């Protein structure tokens, strides 16, 4: 996927998908990124961490990002956890909305890249149970209209 506002890196050796956001993220780029992640997860037999770098002063649509994640990779069984670098207020709003819709949290927050990398080196995606992953698509007709 080629984008000026969302950069994806697939790192199979560490079972990591890294998402780096530019300062101003285009909705169309976010949708393509989530679609690309979903395709990658569908083709993989392993669980992955999705690392999202929000250390820039990111400007992005909360609703568009939530929708792209929800209908894309958020509840996929091959997602071990979403690892978020930076405590950006928009990132917090996005995670709260996804948690509110699903009742489950799979987010871990880090102050910096070094802390996130240390976590990845200690934990393996396979350590996280499948029971946390469910198909939430059935909620869309009632939740997204509200």
C-alpha positions, -999 to 999 in steps of 0.1 A, spaced: 0 0 0 14 34 -10 3 64 11 17 97 21 -2 98 54 -2 62 67 29 40 64 26 2 69 55 -21 78 50 -58 79 77 -75 101 69 -112 100 100 -122 121 86 -104 151 49 -109 141 44 -72 140 25 -49 118 36 -13 123 14 16 114 30 51 114 7 80 110 17 114 95 6 146 112 -25 149 90 -41 115 81 -64 112 51 -95 91 57 -90 73 24 -54 64 35 -66 50 68 -93 29 50 -67 15 26 -43 8 55 -69 -11 75 -79 -31 44 -43 -40 38 -38 -51 74 -69 -73 71 -57 -89 39 -23 -96 56 -40 -111 87 -63 -133 65 -33 -147 47 -13 -153 79 -15 -184 101 0 -165 131 -11 -138 155 5 -104 153 9 -73 173 -4 -41 156 19 -13 166 5 22 160 29 51 163 9 82 174 39 103 185 32 130 160 6 157 166 -18 135 146 -50 149 131 -74 122 119 -111 115 119 -121 95 150 -153 82 135 -137 72 102 -108 55 120 -131 36 144 -152 25 115 -122 14 94 -108 -6 123 -141 -21 134 -150 -34 100 -114 -43 93 -88 -59 116 -100 -49 151 -117 -82 161 -96 -104 138 -84 -137 155 -48 -131 143 -45 -98 162 -29 -104 196 -29 -68 208 -29 -32 195 3 -16 209 0 22 208 30 45 211 22 79 225 -7 89 246 -25 110 220 -60 121 229 -74 111 196 -59 76 200 -76 74 235 -109 84 220 -106 58 193 -98 30 217 -126 40 241 -151 39 213 -139 4 201 -139 -8 237 -174 6 242 -187 -12 212 -172 -46 219 -168 -46 257 -132 -58 254 -99 -40 254 -69 -52 235 -48 -20 237 -16 -15 255 -1 21 257 36 31 256 54 64 262 80 57 235 92 32 209 118 17 232 92 7 257 71 -9 230 100 -27 216 110 -41 250 74 -54 254 75 -71 220 108 -88 229 93 -101 262 58 -111 250 48 -132 220 16 -128 201 7 -165 206 6 -158 244 -27 -140 240 -59 -161 241 -83 -164 213 -112 -159 236 -106 -122 235 -113 -121 197 -149 -123 185 -168 -114 154 -183 -80 162 -197 -73 128 -232 -82 139 -232 -52 162 -228 -27 133 -264 -23 124 -273 -13 160 -242 4 172 -230 25 142 -265 40 137 -266 53 172 
